[in-house]
Each structure stands twice: as C-alpha cells, then as structure tokens.
Amino acid sequence: MEFPFSIFVYEAPLRPGDKAHWNEVLRANTQQWAIYAAGLLHNADVPSQDTVPERPVVKAVRYGITFLALPSEEAVERVERVIAKQQKTE
C-alpha cells in the first residue's frame, strides 16, 4: 500500500554541533487523515494554562509539496531556511 501523505515534525539540535532536521513521524493514505494527525501532533502535550505553551512545528507533505504548515507558513519557512543554511556550511 502506498502512503502519499507524510507528516514531519521539526527536530531542533539538542547539543552544539548537532543539526536541525525534519523527522518523518507518520504516513497517511488520505489527506483528511494527514490533516487530522498533523493537528493532533501539533496540539499534543500542550501544558496547562499556567505555563508557557510550547508546540512543535509540523508540516504535512504530499509528494514533496507542503500543503499544511503548523503553526504557520512563516514558521515552516523559517525552519526550512535554517536547515538549508546548515546544509550549505557542510
């Protein structure tokens, strides 16, 4: 079975010298499931209202084209620029 939809979560570097990257965490066979799962991943582990909310940057892709960007397109574009800059310096 082919899964044309992929969901990626941004993984920030944990230590100096590590590289930022997109981690493919899920594949889906329909766009509805991809959107649903991306929303769940984005809202997962949201702390209580007494703390500062920290949500991951998530993108859903079909055949290499991003069709959903969470929390915003600007956040995903910023992450893409960081990863591209790191790849240029290698």
C-alpha positions as CSV (number, residue, x, y, z in Angstrom):
1,M,0.0,0.0,0.0
2,E,1.3,3.4,-0.9
3,F,1.1,6.3,1.5
4,P,1.3,9.6,-0.5
5,F,1.0,11.9,2.6
6,S,3.8,12.4,5.1
7,I,3.9,14.3,8.3
8,F,7.1,15.8,9.5
9,V,8.0,17.4,12.9
10,Y,10.9,19.8,13.3
11,E,13.7,18.4,15.4
12,A,15.9,21.2,16.9
13,P,19.5,20.5,17.7
14,L,20.0,19.3,21.2
15,R,23.7,19.9,21.6
16,P,26.2,22.2,19.9
17,G,27.3,20.6,16.7
18,D,24.0,18.8,16.1
19,K,22.0,19.6,13.0
20,A,18.3,20.6,12.9
21,H,16.2,18.4,10.7
22,W,12.7,17.3,9.8
23,N,11.7,13.9,11.3
24,E,9.0,12.0,9.4
25,V,6.7,10.7,12.1
26,L,3.7,9.5,10.2
27,R,2.4,8.5,6.8
28,A,-1.2,8.6,5.7
29,N,-3.2,7.4,2.7
30,T,-5.7,10.2,2.7
31,Q,-5.5,14.0,3.0
32,Q,-8.1,14.0,5.7
33,W,-6.1,11.6,7.9
34,A,-2.9,13.6,7.3
35,I,-4.6,16.9,8.4
36,Y,-6.2,15.2,11.4
37,A,-2.9,13.6,12.6
38,A,-0.9,16.7,12.0
39,G,-3.3,18.7,14.1
40,L,-3.1,16.1,16.9
41,L,0.7,16.2,16.8
42,H,0.7,19.9,16.9
43,N,-1.6,20.1,19.9
44,A,-0.1,17.1,21.7
45,D,1.5,17.6,25.1
46,V,0.2,21.2,25.5
47,P,0.9,22.2,29.1
48,S,-1.7,23.6,31.4
49,Q,-2.8,27.3,31.2
50,D,-0.4,28.2,34.0
51,T,2.7,27.6,31.8
52,V,4.0,28.9,28.5
53,P,2.7,26.7,25.7
54,E,5.3,25.1,23.5
55,R,4.1,23.5,20.3
56,P,6.1,21.8,17.6
57,V,6.5,23.0,14.1
58,V,4.7,20.4,11.9
59,K,4.3,20.1,8.1
60,A,2.2,17.8,6.1
61,V,3.5,16.9,2.6
62,R,2.2,15.2,-0.5
63,Y,4.8,14.1,-3.0
64,G,7.2,16.7,-1.7
65,I,4.8,19.7,-1.7
66,T,3.8,21.1,1.6
67,F,0.0,21.5,1.9
68,L,-0.3,22.1,5.6
69,A,2.0,24.1,7.9
70,L,1.5,24.4,11.6
71,P,1.6,26.8,13.5
72,S,2.1,28.9,10.4
73,E,3.7,29.0,6.9
74,E,6.2,31.6,8.2
75,A,7.4,29.2,10.9
76,V,7.9,26.3,8.5
77,E,9.7,28.6,6.0
78,R,12.0,29.8,8.8
79,V,12.8,26.2,9.7
80,E,13.5,25.4,6.0
81,R,15.9,28.4,5.9
82,V,17.7,27.2,9.0
83,I,18.1,23.6,7.6
84,A,19.2,24.9,4.2
85,K,21.8,27.2,5.8
86,Q,23.2,24.3,7.8
87,Q,23.4,22.2,4.6
88,K,25.4,24.9,2.8
89,T,28.0,25.0,5.5
90,E,28.7,21.3,5.3
